[in-house]
Every structure is written in structure tokens, then in C-alpha cells.
Amino acid sequence: MPFRDMPWRAWAAYAVLQAGIAAGYAGFAALLEACLPSPHPPGLQLGLPLALALLLRQGGRVWPGLALGMLWLAWREPGLQAADKVLLALSGLGAALLGANLPPRRRLPFFRLSDVLAFLGGAVALSSLLATLGRVFAWMPAYAHRLPELAWSGAQLWLGNAALLLALAPVLLLAGSHGRGRPGAACWRETSLVAGATLLLAILVCCGLNGRGGHYAILPYLFIMPLLWLAFRSELLLAHGLSLAIVALVLAGAGLGSGALTIAGAGESLLNAALLALVQAVTLLVFGALLEERRQVERRLLQANQSLEAKVSERTSQLAESEARLRLMADAAPFPLAMNRLAGGELIYANERAEELFGASLQPERALKVQDFYVHAGERDEVAQALRVRGRVEDKEVRLKDAQGREFWAQISCAMVKSDKIWYVINGVSDISERKQLEQSLHDANAALRRQVDEIEVLQQGLREQALRDPLTGLFNRRHLDEILPRVLDHMLALHRDVAVLMVDADHFKRVNDTYGHRCGDLVLTALGAYLSDHFRSGDIVCRYGGEEFFVLLPGASLEAAFTKAQLLCEAVRRMEIDAQGHTLSVTLSIGLALCPLHGEDAESVVLAADEALYQAKQQGRDRVCVAAPLSQALS
């Protein structure tokens, strides 16, 4: 819910929660301050482990309370300016937020090695460094001319903050986790004995021995062995808690001036305690992550084994039941079913339907083989080869025969099975003789129907040809021209090539009809159409446009080539003599020439240009070729 939409009760609860977090943070820091021996390195962010644990567990909703607690603690420090106090609070809050957001947020950072490394590098190293830098910047005015001392103090402070985080953060996080760090195989008595003995020895070593000479400095580090045992055999939280107790005993020994790590002054003792905390915490974190990953693998393997055993047991039971059911089903199957050996083909089982179909029954003294019932041995070899390659044959049609020699068509389906290292073949057989007879009848009927369809298509092709041809001249008619002309123009334009068109008209053709009759005129038109068809290329298209007009389409022809061809046509027709009903006639032609795209890019424009050119040819005296004016000139 957005903050502005929260009711006042929610606001009050939120404020109380943040105030409680701030008080808890301040109380935790004060408790650690009281427990640490004096003198200890000044400027430690004592509440940083708690802040990191809260942010990792609760998320970013707790940061206002933490910021308030850090600011209150910084404000209580004497000798600092207000800006320095704000800087300390901000550096502490930034360190906690940085450490909480670097490890993966989907799980606690202690149960996978990658998460542990991210925690050590981010939550410990970088966040401790950020918290230390805030304190170092606040100290700069006091160490203005002693920068080496400032650097040494900063290094000690960083080591102290890192040791605090490593010693306390795992305990705080593991104490509230659920289902992680499961106990090992050790019982509570064994665990209590090891933990108690380790604690007693730690009291003796860390508080009772005199470590001034440095002879016993190695002894506290040997406690890592029982700590690892506890992490492996018992609780990871117990191991981290005991590690924290050992560090506390070292600090107590430093305060008392005794213990194996109390070698020189208090500062060196605290440094030794910090190093011990670092070694123990890092070892436990890495070992705990490796141990948890191993336990996860073991749990997965155990679950997989249990699942596999259950499946094997279930499968064994199912196989036994399936075998009994299979025998029952095979006997009661409504279709012929048989089983034979793959190698020799000997039949070892046949149900009642199979025996009825083949007219033979299995008898111990009479061995039957599958190949005895195939009409063609090649088909048996094909089935055997398919079984060896694919392991099954589905719906294959073969010719079989029964024991009396009756041949019939059958559809078989076979599958290979293995039992006791022997391959068997299960055969399902269906008599399809009646179906094959029906298929043959249907095939004959389809063949007759196809012949009729072919005849109809021939007739339809003739009708289509008649619809596109002029019945008098045999040339394409105007309907075909209207259909093909736009397609030809578009195609040639896409190829960037020209298309020439000729509009051809027989001069004074009406006189021929009026003088010699329409039959004679038809013969003249027929002769002209035949000559035009022979005169042009096979790729050119010659159509009868209407009456005595013809239209010629010349794809790919240039204007000069088309003009030359049209002039030659006029000269040839002028010299041509046409015999029509005992009369020898001659005609002349007027031709209009247009070119696409020069005179237009669509069919209507090109035809109109050619028609206007034909009109000019007639106006100029006929028996000639005229070229249409360019489009720009026509528009002007």
C-alpha cells in the first residue's frame, strides 16, 4: 500500500516499529560496548552486525529505524561536529545496506559457497570498509599531520568491524532461520560432551594460561577442529555460537591480562582476538556452505533412489499383472494373433482366430513356420528386414495362404519383443480380401470417371479457346486482348523494357463489302489475319480488334524496330493479291504505332495513343504508318 494511502493507525504502528528498531539497535551497541574490554579501538560500528542481520532478514523496510538508531549513537559521541556525526550515521547505514544487497536475497548467504563468497566480499569486506571510511573522514581534522597514524588506525578499525560482522552476523541470522543447518548424526549427549569440553578448554587456554612469551599462541586456533566437528555432526548455529564464545573468552582474557593470546599490550591482544574471530568465522562459513551443498546432493540422491526403488517395485508388479492380462487378452482377441521366433520363424503361439483363418492348429509334433503361409517369399523377407531395422511393421498388405492353399489378401502388423535373450515377433493379421475386391471395383470406377473428366476437360479447353479466338480469322479476339494487355505492360515495365502496339486498319474495306459482298469481305479478312499471324514473331500477339481492325502487340520491340516492321507490312500487303470467289483483290493498310512507356504506361493510354495515330494515318491519305505523339506533347 502506498504511504499516502495508509490510515493513521498504520502510520502509528509503523512509527512504533521504527522506534523499537532504533532502541534495539542502540541497546545492542551499548551492550557490546559494555562487554568489550578497555581500551578497545575507538569508532567501532558495534551495531553493524545487528543492522546487517535485520536488513537481510526483514528487507529494506527497517532502514528508517536503523538510521535513527545510528544517528542517535553518533550524536552522543563527544568532540565531533554535527556534519561528522551525520557522516558517521550515513556511512554506517550505507555499509549495512551495501552488505545486505550484495549477497543473493532469495536465501540466507550461508548455505552455498557462492553466497558465502559474496557475503565475505560484500557484507564483510566492503561494508566494513565503508563504515571505516566514514570514521576516517571524521578523524581527519585531528590527524591532519599524522596521516600514517590515521591509516594505521583505519586499518585496525576496518579489521575490528570485519571481525564483529563475521563473529556476530552468522549467529544472528542462523538464530532466526528455519529448516537450515540441520543437525548431523550426533546425539545430544555427544554434542553436549564435545561442546562442554571445548568450552572448558577454551576457558583454561584463553583465560588461565600466561601467554606473555607467545608459547601458547597457536592453541586457540586448534579449537577450529571441534568447531568443524560440531558443524558437521550437530548444528551449524551451535558451532558459530561456540566460536563467538571462544572469541569472548579471548577478550575476557585480554581484559584480565592473561590467556594464550595476551602476548603484549591490550591493543595487540584485541588484534589477536580479531584475527581469531576472522579465521574461525571464515572457516565455519565456507565449511558450512560446502556441508549444506553436500547434504542437498545426498538428499536428492536419497529421494532419487527411493523414487527409483518404488518405480522398480511397481514396475515388477505391473509386469507380472501385464503378463497374465496379455495372455488373457491374446486368447480373447477378436482378430487373429500369432507369435513366432524371429530367427527361425517357428510359431510358438496362435489364438483361436488365427487357427481358424489359416486352417491349422499348433501341435507339438508338427512345427509350423511363418514363411509357410506367405505366397511370395520376397514379401516375407521384406517384413523380416523391416523388423530388424525399425523393430516393427504397421499395416502392411501381403498375400498369404492357408493350410489348404487358399490365397487371400491380408493386412499384418508386427512388433519385436525380447524375452530370455530371444527375439520374438507378435503378429496381428486381418483378412482384407473383400476390401481389396471393393478397392479394385472402386479403382475401375475411378479410372472410368477420370476418362470422362479428361474428355470434359478437352471440351472445356476447346470452349475456352473458342471464347478467346475470333471465329472468322482464328486470331485472338478483343476479350483476350483486354485480359492480356495490362499484364504484358506491367511485366515489361517491371523489366524496364519497351512494348510497341500497332493498330491496323484495312483501307476502304466497306467498298469491298458493298461491291463484292460480305462473303468476299470475310475471305479478305481471313487472308489478312493469316498473313499478319505469319508476318510477326512467335512472341508477338496478333488480335482482331473489331470489323476490319487488327491489333498487334510487340513485347520488347523498340520504336524504330516496330516502325520498320509496320512499314514493311504496309508494303507487303500493298503488293499482295487476294483471291476471293473468283475475284483478285488488293487492299492497303493504315497503321497507328504507339510505344509503352513513351506514350503511356497503362493499357488505356497506349491503345488511345495508337488509335489517334491510326486516325492521323487515315487523315494523311491512308496506306501509311503514323507514330503517336509523345505523352508530354499530347498533354500540352
Secondary structure, DSSP 8 states (H G I E B T S, - for coil): --GGG--HHHHHHHHHHHHHHHHHHHHHHHHHHHHS-SS--TT--TTHHHHHHHHHHHGGGGHHHHHHHHHHHHHHSTT--HHHHHHHHHHHHHHHHHHHHSS-TTS-TTSSHHHHHHIIIIIIIIHHHHHHHHHHHHHTTTTTT-HHHHHHHHHHHHHHHHHHHHHHHHHHHHHT-SS-S---S--HHHHHHHHHHHHHHHHIIIIISB-TTSTTTTGGGGGHHHHHHHHHHS-HHHHHHHHHHHHHHHHHHHHHT-BTT--SSHHHHHHHHHHHHHHHHHHHHHHHHHHHHHHHHHHHHHHHHHHHHHHHHHHHHHHHHHHHHHHHHHHH-SS-EEEEETTT-BEEEE-HHHHHHHT---BTTB--BGGGGBS-HHHHHHHHHHHHHHSEEEEEEEEEE-TT--EEEEEEEEEEEEETTEEEEEEEEEE-HHHHHHHHHHHHHHHHHHHHHHHHHHHHHHHHHHHHB-TTT-SB-HHHHHHHHHHHHHHHHHTT--EEEEEEEETTHHHHHHHH-HHHHHHHHHHHHHHHHHHS-TTSEEEEEETTEEEEEEET--HHHHHHHHHHHHHHHHH--EEETTEEE---EEEEEEEETTT-SSHHHHHHHHHHHHHHHHHTTSSSEEE---HHHHH-
